[in-house]
Amino acid sequence: MIKIYRYWTLLVAALIFFGIPGNASAKGSEEDSRPLCLPGFFYDPTQDCNPFGPTAYLLEMAEIGFTFPETPLPVKSPDPTLSEVEFKYAYVLSERAPIYLNLSDAVEENKSNIV
């Protein structure tokens, strides 16, 4: 019984000793206590924020040459003369033209569809 009492006493003493929280203090300079810069803006030294987190990634990408949001591609209408073709590939004289499934049907004139 005395052994059990000793074990319980040691257990309670250990819980009390290790369970007491210590003082929490931040280590570092005053600059580390500033908030992070918003990711939507590029870092400016006059801002009162740290260029870490998403802003650091955006700065790194900007140094490489990538900006966010990405710049749109230049759009231009194509030249209308590109739609004109010199050669005629098919010319339908009548109102209805037959369509063949393969070459042998065309030779035998087995019409599968008519346009």
C-alpha positions as CSV (number, residue, x, y, z in Angstrom):
1,M,0.0,0.0,0.0
2,I,2.9,2.3,0.8
3,K,4.4,1.7,-2.7
4,I,1.1,2.7,-4.4
5,Y,1.0,5.8,-2.3
6,R,4.6,6.7,-3.2
7,Y,3.8,6.2,-7.0
8,W,0.7,8.4,-6.8
9,T,2.7,11.1,-4.9
10,L,5.5,11.0,-7.5
11,L,2.9,11.1,-10.3
12,V,1.1,14.1,-8.9
13,A,4.4,15.9,-8.2
14,A,5.6,15.2,-11.8
15,L,2.3,16.5,-13.2
16,I,2.5,19.6,-11.1
17,F,6.1,20.2,-11.9
18,F,5.9,19.7,-15.7
19,G,2.3,21.0,-16.0
20,I,3.1,24.5,-14.9
21,P,3.3,26.7,-18.0
22,G,6.3,29.0,-18.4
23,N,6.3,32.6,-19.5
24,A,5.9,32.9,-23.3
25,S,8.1,35.5,-24.8
26,A,8.8,36.2,-28.5
27,K,12.4,36.0,-29.5
28,G,13.5,38.2,-32.3
29,S,13.6,41.8,-33.5
30,E,10.9,44.3,-33.6
31,E,10.6,43.7,-37.4
32,D,9.5,40.1,-36.7
33,S,6.5,41.3,-34.7
34,R,5.0,43.2,-37.6
35,P,2.1,41.5,-39.5
36,L,2.6,39.9,-42.9
37,C,2.0,42.0,-46.1
38,L,-1.1,41.4,-48.0
39,P,-0.5,39.1,-51.0
40,G,-2.3,41.4,-53.4
41,F,0.4,44.1,-53.2
42,F,4.1,44.0,-54.0
43,Y,6.4,44.8,-51.1
44,D,7.3,48.4,-50.6
45,P,9.9,49.1,-47.9
46,T,7.8,52.0,-46.6
47,Q,5.0,49.6,-45.7
48,D,4.7,48.6,-42.1
49,C,4.6,44.8,-42.8
50,N,6.9,41.8,-43.3
51,P,7.4,40.5,-46.9
52,F,7.0,36.9,-45.9
53,G,4.4,34.3,-46.8
54,P,2.4,34.8,-50.0
55,T,4.1,38.1,-50.6
56,A,7.5,36.5,-50.6
57,Y,6.3,34.0,-53.3
58,L,4.9,36.8,-55.4
59,L,8.2,38.7,-55.1
60,E,10.2,35.7,-56.1
61,M,8.0,35.1,-59.1
62,A,8.2,38.8,-60.1
63,E,12.0,38.6,-60.1
64,I,11.8,35.6,-62.5
65,G,9.4,37.6,-64.7
66,F,6.0,36.1,-63.8
67,T,3.3,38.5,-62.6
68,F,-0.1,37.7,-61.1
69,P,-2.7,38.0,-62.4
70,E,-1.1,37.0,-65.7
71,T,-1.3,39.5,-68.5
72,P,-3.7,38.5,-71.2
73,L,-2.4,37.5,-74.6
74,P,-2.6,40.1,-77.3
75,V,-5.7,39.4,-79.4
76,K,-6.0,40.5,-83.0
77,S,-8.5,39.6,-85.7
78,P,-7.2,37.4,-88.5
79,D,-6.8,38.7,-92.0
80,P,-10.0,38.2,-94.0
81,T,-8.1,37.1,-97.1
82,L,-7.1,33.9,-95.2
83,S,-10.7,32.6,-95.7
84,E,-10.3,32.7,-99.4
85,V,-9.0,29.5,-101.0
86,E,-7.5,29.2,-104.5
87,F,-8.6,25.7,-105.1
88,K,-12.1,24.1,-105.1
89,Y,-12.1,20.8,-103.3
90,A,-15.8,19.9,-104.0
91,Y,-18.4,21.6,-106.1
92,V,-22.0,20.5,-105.9
93,L,-24.0,21.2,-109.0
94,S,-27.4,19.7,-108.0
95,E,-29.4,20.4,-104.8
96,R,-28.6,17.0,-103.4
97,A,-25.1,15.5,-103.2
98,P,-24.3,11.8,-102.3
99,I,-21.9,10.9,-99.5
100,Y,-20.0,7.6,-99.6
101,L,-18.6,5.8,-96.6
102,N,-15.5,4.6,-98.4
103,L,-13.8,4.4,-101.9
104,S,-15.4,1.1,-102.8
105,D,-18.9,2.5,-102.2
106,A,-18.1,5.4,-104.4
107,V,-17.0,3.1,-107.2
108,E,-20.1,1.0,-106.9
109,E,-22.2,4.1,-106.3
110,N,-23.7,2.8,-103.0
111,K,-25.1,6.0,-101.5
112,S,-25.3,6.0,-97.8
113,N,-26.4,9.5,-97.2
114,I,-27.5,12.4,-99.4
115,V,-26.9,16.0,-98.4
